[in-house]
């Protein structure tokens, strides 16, 4: 399912920090994917629907180099990724086996994948950086995925960074990491978040002009009225 371009445009202007606040107000606390750090500082904010991939612990009869040619492989999963998706990979937080390297990331880039997000690590960092694929992960490790993980499937419910991620949930990721918006709440959250971003932009202008925080952040009735009048 493709993401509505208007929703994508709105979310591209909303920080993950704002989104976590809005989601918290809706009772959703566990939406920030732990361990998802930008591989390269200053990567653009990325918005897209989640395309999920899942690893389980390595098992010697399954986690072999031969498995890379299996119909159930990371290679096959990449060929199923739609343009504009965010690949979200459950690597169980394993940090001593790189799930993807430069060749796989180059193929993802060629397919128009918006970003790779994982609670694991990648390998071949120099080559991965050259692909220009935006990546959020826990770092790098030279050993291949089969040194510590077995790939089992794609497009099913996963856990990434301790967060439940379902296919087609929406992922927003920036320098603060990755945040999940449940697909069933997308339109509601987008509307609230857009207003929250406008309000916080207004509050920042007041602070830059020397205003004090009590009664401003969060705004009391008087400041809410001022904000509404200036909108």
Buried (B, 14 or more C-beta within 10 A) or exposed (E): EEBEEEBBEBBEBBBBBBBBBBBEEEEBEEBBBBBBBBBEEEBEBBBBBBBBBBBBEBEEEBBEEEBBEEEEBBBBBBEEBEEBBBBBBBBBBBBEBBBBBBEBBBBBBEBEBBBBBBBBBBBBBEBBBEBEBBBBBBEBBEEBBBBBBBBEBBBEEBBBBEBEBBBBBBBBBBBBBBBBBBBEBBEEBBEBBBEBBBBBEBBEEBEEEEBEEEEBBEBEEEBEEBBEEEE
